[in-house]
């Protein structure tokens, strides 16, 4: 399941950006997933939410 590694990479980018910008908690992340990406959007969302729990994201 490559969605979990994608979610981890996205979370890393969000956390680094929030830290660099000195922002508070991130409440929304907008992401466009192309049709040919071979990504299950619901699985990606679930993985991201699970990994982001307890972080600024």
C-alpha positions as CSV (number, residue, x, y, z in Angstrom):
1,X,0.0,0.0,0.0
2,X,1.9,3.0,-1.2
3,X,-0.7,5.4,0.1
4,X,0.8,5.2,3.6
5,X,4.3,6.3,2.3
6,X,2.6,9.1,0.3
7,X,0.7,10.2,3.4
8,X,4.0,10.1,5.5
9,X,5.7,12.3,2.9
10,X,2.8,14.7,2.7
11,X,2.7,15.0,6.5
12,X,6.5,15.6,6.6
13,X,6.1,18.5,4.1
14,X,3.1,20.0,6.1
15,X,5.0,19.8,9.4
16,X,8.2,21.3,8.0
17,X,6.2,24.1,6.3
18,X,4.2,24.8,9.5
19,X,7.4,24.9,11.5
20,X,9.2,27.2,9.0
21,X,6.3,29.6,8.8
22,X,5.8,29.5,12.6
23,X,2.1,28.7,12.1
24,X,-0.3,27.1,14.6
25,X,-2.2,23.9,14.0
26,X,-2.9,23.1,10.3
27,X,-6.6,22.6,9.9
28,X,-6.8,21.7,6.2
29,X,-4.6,20.3,3.5
30,X,-5.8,20.5,-0.1
31,X,-4.3,17.9,-2.4
32,X,-5.1,17.1,-6.1
33,X,-4.7,13.5,-7.0
34,X,-4.6,12.8,-10.7
35,X,-6.6,10.0,-12.2
36,X,-3.6,8.1,-13.4
37,X,-1.8,8.3,-10.0
38,X,-3.0,4.9,-9.0
39,X,-3.9,6.2,-5.5
40,X,-7.0,5.3,-3.5
41,X,-8.1,8.7,-2.2
42,X,-10.0,7.3,0.8
43,X,-7.1,5.1,1.8
44,X,-4.7,8.1,1.5
45,X,-7.0,10.2,3.6
46,X,-7.3,7.6,6.3
47,X,-3.5,7.0,6.4
48,X,-2.9,10.8,6.6
49,X,-5.4,11.2,9.4
50,X,-3.9,8.3,11.3
51,X,-0.3,9.6,10.9
52,X,-1.3,13.2,11.6
53,X,-3.0,12.5,14.9
54,X,-1.2,14.4,17.7
55,X,0.8,16.6,15.3
56,X,0.4,20.2,14.1
57,X,-1.2,18.8,11.0
